[in-house]
Amino acid sequence: AVQIDLLQRHQVMVHTARSTEEALENLRRRRYEMVVSGMVREENGKSIPNAGLELVRAIRMLDQDTPIAIYSNGQSAGMYGPMAKDAGANVLTGSWFELAEELRDRRLFPVTKPR
């Protein structure tokens, strides 16, 4: 939530989805510059350890071009991360700094100049 707040304070539009299906509905309605997802998500009261992997697979069935980042660490990222990359995720990281750098490289997050 801190990262979302930081992005929004820098005028980055962020849409959140609470489920894979909700994310796919959003993608059917509009085009996104990038999709960022965690690997683990709770849906309908149940923890889904590979939700990010399933989202990548579902997005790639609809859209081959939108960049996808999986922002996650821990056991699920280690277990499902390589499969997510194989399925079409462009970025797999547990580091906010790496994710911010990726967003900067894609000109989706402002570059701050050192003082």
C-alpha positions as CSV (number, residue, x, y, z in Angstrom):
1,A,0.0,0.0,0.0
2,V,2.9,2.3,0.6
3,Q,4.2,1.8,-2.9
4,I,0.7,2.5,-4.4
5,D,0.5,5.7,-2.4
6,L,4.0,6.8,-3.6
7,L,3.0,6.1,-7.2
8,Q,-0.2,8.0,-6.9
9,R,1.6,11.0,-5.3
10,H,3.7,11.1,-8.4
11,Q,0.6,11.2,-10.6
12,V,0.8,7.6,-11.7
13,M,-2.7,6.2,-12.2
14,V,-3.1,2.9,-10.3
15,H,-6.1,0.6,-10.6
16,T,-6.3,-2.3,-8.2
17,A,-8.1,-5.6,-8.6
18,R,-8.9,-8.0,-5.8
19,S,-9.0,-11.1,-7.9
20,T,-7.7,-12.5,-11.2
21,E,-11.1,-12.2,-12.7
22,E,-11.4,-8.6,-11.7
23,A,-8.0,-7.9,-13.2
24,L,-9.0,-9.5,-16.5
25,E,-12.2,-7.5,-16.6
26,N,-10.2,-4.3,-16.2
27,L,-7.9,-5.5,-19.0
28,R,-10.9,-6.2,-21.3
29,R,-12.2,-2.6,-20.7
30,R,-9.0,-0.6,-21.1
31,R,-5.4,-0.7,-22.1
32,Y,-2.7,-0.5,-19.4
33,E,0.9,0.6,-19.7
34,M,1.9,-2.1,-17.3
35,V,0.4,-4.7,-15.0
36,V,2.0,-5.3,-11.6
37,S,0.8,-8.2,-9.5
38,G,1.9,-10.1,-6.4
39,M,2.4,-13.8,-6.6
40,V,0.1,-14.6,-3.7
41,R,-3.4,-13.3,-3.5
42,E,-6.4,-14.0,-1.3
43,E,-9.5,-14.6,-3.2
44,N,-12.9,-15.6,-1.7
45,G,-11.2,-16.0,1.7
46,K,-8.6,-18.4,0.4
47,S,-4.9,-17.8,-0.1
48,I,-3.8,-18.7,-3.6
49,P,0.0,-19.1,-3.7
50,N,0.3,-19.0,-7.5
51,A,-2.3,-16.3,-8.3
52,G,0.3,-14.1,-10.0
53,L,1.4,-17.0,-12.3
54,E,-2.3,-17.7,-13.2
55,L,-2.8,-14.0,-13.9
56,V,0.2,-13.9,-16.2
57,R,-1.1,-17.0,-18.1
58,A,-4.6,-15.5,-18.4
59,I,-3.3,-12.1,-19.6
60,R,-1.1,-13.7,-22.2
61,M,-4.1,-15.5,-23.6
62,L,-5.7,-12.0,-24.2
63,D,-2.7,-9.8,-24.7
64,Q,0.9,-10.5,-25.8
65,D,2.1,-6.9,-25.5
66,T,1.3,-5.4,-22.1
67,P,4.3,-5.6,-19.8
68,I,3.7,-7.7,-16.6
69,A,5.7,-7.4,-13.4
70,I,5.4,-9.8,-10.6
71,Y,6.4,-8.0,-7.4
72,S,6.7,-10.6,-4.7
73,N,9.2,-12.4,-2.6
74,G,9.2,-15.4,-0.4
75,Q,8.5,-19.0,-1.0
76,S,5.8,-18.6,-3.6
77,A,7.9,-16.2,-5.7
78,G,10.8,-18.8,-5.6
79,M,8.5,-21.6,-6.4
80,Y,6.3,-20.0,-9.1
81,G,8.5,-17.2,-10.3
82,P,10.4,-19.1,-13.0
83,M,7.1,-20.4,-14.4
84,A,5.7,-16.9,-14.4
85,K,8.7,-15.7,-16.5
86,D,8.2,-18.6,-18.9
87,A,4.5,-17.8,-19.1
88,G,5.3,-14.2,-20.2
89,A,6.1,-12.0,-17.1
90,N,8.6,-9.4,-18.1
91,V,9.8,-8.7,-14.6
92,L,10.0,-10.8,-11.4
93,T,11.3,-9.0,-8.4
94,G,10.9,-8.7,-4.6
95,S,12.6,-5.3,-4.6
96,W,10.6,-2.0,-4.7
97,F,13.7,-0.4,-6.0
98,E,14.0,-2.8,-9.0
99,L,10.3,-2.3,-9.7
100,A,10.6,1.5,-9.6
101,E,13.6,1.3,-11.9
102,E,11.6,-0.8,-14.4
103,L,8.8,1.7,-14.2
104,R,11.3,4.5,-14.8
105,D,12.9,2.7,-17.7
106,R,9.4,2.5,-19.3
107,R,8.8,6.2,-18.5
108,L,5.9,5.3,-16.2
109,F,7.4,6.7,-13.0
110,P,9.2,10.1,-12.8
111,V,13.0,10.1,-12.7
112,T,14.2,12.2,-9.8
113,K,17.5,14.0,-10.3
114,P,20.1,13.9,-7.5
115,R,20.6,17.2,-5.7
